[in-house]
């Protein structure tokens, strides 16, 4: 029996990591909404059957635009990662403060369209903000409109992502009895995908700094690399930064998995803070990929990771192409939900739909 298509709206979609995971799990992404045009350009380039639209969700008229875009189609699932910075300033007693309007827009969208389910991801610190009062208020508001809500801090590495990235995830089911149970980890800590397993097949770029390399130089070395390359014959977004000589000289002194503490006295003191001069550890998953990458270096080569290497660590397949300048591409990758984690959550959600 063919499973009926489940229509998805992705709010605050960015380049589409969450959408990509849901798409790989068999869902139909209808619309992605964001305010950052460069991210939407990437979203539209990679989600051929969806439409990425630039809207300000803090404005009520945006819902009229969504109505038009839906053209009468039913929404089954709403997903997204709304910004939550306002809550740290306003506190739980001012939940409806202007600074929280984007998160409130997520709640309003679910209230308005009443999908079968929703999924929200956010920073793990939100779970305990004001002793859990913000978290509890979010659950209360969704419960009032008929959703049975579960939350959990999940680790991406548990689901095949070569990265220790923890995120708070809320899942709501429009049901009195069904309550989402998060998927069991696919991997144990001893079996996590390492940085070396993730990116060792990509060209070193040691002699082609500043140039984009579009060809693979070797065969995939393991199951993860075969998965990432399964739909791609051309390498995209693999360009190395041509660092200043002193940067390369300093990082050359840092061992695999090391940082500024491994440098000789007097060396690299222009950057002395928690994560300065840090190399990836080839034998472990990466730390959380951020939007800058200027203080994180390849475990072997004396340079920052390329956009493609960071995308691999976020489990974007190699045929997912990032558009914009390098800074925009890094921001898109760093802000995204890891694809394989999203797919695991989406696959589990199918049981309730």
VENGIRA-V313590 format. One record per residue. N is the residue number from 1. RES is the residue in one letter. PSI is psi as a letter, one per 20 degrees, with the letter a starting at -180 (NA if undefined). Layout:
N:RES:PSI ; N:RES:PSI
This chain:
1:X:p ; 2:X:p ; 3:X:p ; 4:X:q ; 5:X:p ; 6:X:o ; 7:X:p ; 8:X:p ; 9:X:p ; 10:X:o ; 11:X:q ; 12:X:l ; 13:X:h ; 14:X:c ; 15:X:i ; 16:X:k ; 17:X:g ; 18:X:g ; 19:X:g ; 20:X:g ; 21:X:g ; 22:X:h ; 23:X:g ; 24:X:h ; 25:X:i ; 26:X:j ; 27:X:r ; 28:X:o ; 29:X:o ; 30:X:g ; 31:X:p ; 32:X:p ; 33:X:p ; 34:X:r ; 35:X:i ; 36:X:o ; 37:X:h ; 38:X:h ; 39:X:h ; 40:X:h ; 41:X:g ; 42:X:g ; 43:X:g ; 44:X:h ; 45:X:h ; 46:X:i ; 47:X:n ; 48:X:h ; 49:X:i ; 50:X:r ; 51:X:p ; 52:X:p ; 53:X:p ; 54:X:o ; 55:X:q ; 56:X:o ; 57:X:i ; 58:X:i ; 59:X:p ; 60:X:h ; 61:X:i ; 62:X:h ; 63:X:h ; 64:X:h ; 65:X:h ; 66:X:g ; 67:X:g ; 68:X:g ; 69:X:h ; 70:X:h ; 71:X:l ; 72:X:i ; 73:X:q ; 74:X:p ; 75:X:p ; 76:X:h ; 77:X:p ; 78:X:p ; 79:X:r ; 80:X:r ; 81:X:m ; 82:X:q ; 83:X:q ; 84:X:j ; 85:X:h ; 86:X:h ; 87:X:h ; 88:X:i ; 89:X:h ; 90:X:h ; 91:X:r ; 92:X:h ; 93:X:i ; 94:X:l ; 95:X:h ; 96:X:j ; 97:X:q ; 98:X:h ; 99:X:i ; 100:X:j ; 101:X:h ; 102:X:h ; 103:X:h ; 104:X:h ; 105:X:h ; 106:X:g ; 107:X:g ; 108:X:h ; 109:X:g ; 110:X:g ; 111:X:h ; 112:X:g ; 113:X:i ; 114:X:l ; 115:X:r ; 116:X:h ; 117:X:r ; 118:X:q ; 119:X:p ; 120:X:p ; 121:X:q ; 122:X:r ; 123:X:q ; 124:X:h ; 125:X:h ; 126:X:h ; 127:X:h ; 128:X:j ; 129:X:p ; 130:X:l ; 131:X:k ; 132:X:j ; 133:X:h ; 134:X:g ; 135:X:g ; 136:X:h ; 137:X:h ; 138:X:g ; 139:X:g ; 140:X:g ; 141:X:h ; 142:X:h ; 143:X:h ; 144:X:h ; 145:X:j ; 146:X:j ; 147:X:p ; 148:X:o ; 149:X:p ; 150:X:q ; 151:X:q ; 152:X:q ; 153:X:o ; 154:X:q ; 155:X:p ; 156:X:h ; 157:X:h ; 158:X:h ; 159:X:k ; 160:X:j ; 161:X:p ; 162:X:l ; 163:X:p ; 164:X:n ; 165:X:o ; 166:X:p ; 167:X:q ; 168:X:p ; 169:X:p ; 170:X:p ; 171:X:p ; 172:X:p ; 173:X:p ; 174:X:m ; 175:X:q ; 176:X:h ; 177:X:h ; 178:X:p ; 179:X:p ; 180:X:p ; 181:X:p ; 182:X:q ; 183:X:q ; 184:X:q ; 185:X:q ; 186:X:h ; 187:X:q ; 188:X:r ; 189:X:h ; 190:X:i ; 191:X:j ; 192:X:q ; 193:X:p ; 194:X:r ; 195:X:g ; 196:X:g ; 197:X:h ; 198:X:g ; 199:X:j ; 200:X:i ; 201:X:i ; 202:X:q ; 203:X:q ; 204:X:h ; 205:X:j ; 206:X:h ; 207:X:j ; 208:X:l ; 209:X:p ; 210:X:i ; 211:X:q ; 212:X:p ; 213:X:p ; 214:X:j ; 215:X:q ; 216:X:q ; 217:X:i ; 218:X:r ; 219:X:q ; 220:X:q ; 221:X:i ; 222:X:r ; 223:X:g ; 224:X:g ; 225:X:h ; 226:X:h ; 227:X:g ; 228:X:h ; 229:X:j ; 230:X:h ; 231:X:j ; 232:X:p ; 233:X:i ; 234:X:p ; 235:X:p ; 236:X:q ; 237:X:k ; 238:X:n ; 239:X:p ; 240:X:q ; 241:X:p ; 242:X:n ; 243:X:q ; 244:X:q ; 245:X:h ; 246:X:h ; 247:X:g ; 248:X:h ; 249:X:h ; 250:X:g ; 251:X:h ; 252:X:h ; 253:X:i ; 254:X:p ; 255:X:r ; 256:X:p ; 257:X:j ; 258:X:a ; 259:X:a ; 260:X:h ; 261:X:i ; 262:X:i ; 263:X:q ; 264:X:q ; 265:X:p ; 266:X:i ; 267:X:p ; 268:X:k ; 269:X:i ; 270:X:i ; 271:X:n ; 272:X:n ; 273:X:r ; 274:X:g ; 275:X:j ; 276:X:q ; 277:X:l ; 278:X:p ; 279:X:q ; 280:X:q ; 281:X:o ; 282:X:h ; 283:X:j ; 284:X:r ; 285:X:r ; 286:X:r ; 287:X:r ; 288:X:p ; 289:X:p ; 290:X:a ; 291:X:j ; 292:X:g ; 293:X:j ; 294:X:i ; 295:X:j ; 296:X:p ; 297:X:q ; 298:X:q ; 299:X:h ; 300:X:g ; 301:X:q ; 302:X:m ; 303:X:r ; 304:X:q ; 305:X:q ; 306:X:r ; 307:X:g ; 308:X:g ; 309:X:g ; 310:X:h ; 311:X:h ; 312:X:g ; 313:X:h ; 314:X:j ; 315:X:k ; 316:X:p ; 317:X:q ; 318:X:i ; 319:X:j ; 320:X:o ; 321:X:p ; 322:X:p ; 323:X:r ; 324:X:a ; 325:X:r ; 326:X:h ; 327:X:g ; 328:X:g ; 329:X:g ; 330:X:g ; 331:X:g ; 332:X:g ; 333:X:g ; 334:X:h ; 335:X:i ; 336:X:q ; 337:X:p ; 338:X:p ; 339:X:g ; 340:X:h ; 341:X:g ; 342:X:g ; 343:X:g ; 344:X:g ; 345:X:g ; 346:X:g ; 347:X:g ; 348:X:h ; 349:X:h ; 350:X:h ; 351:X:h ; 352:X:j ; 353:X:NA
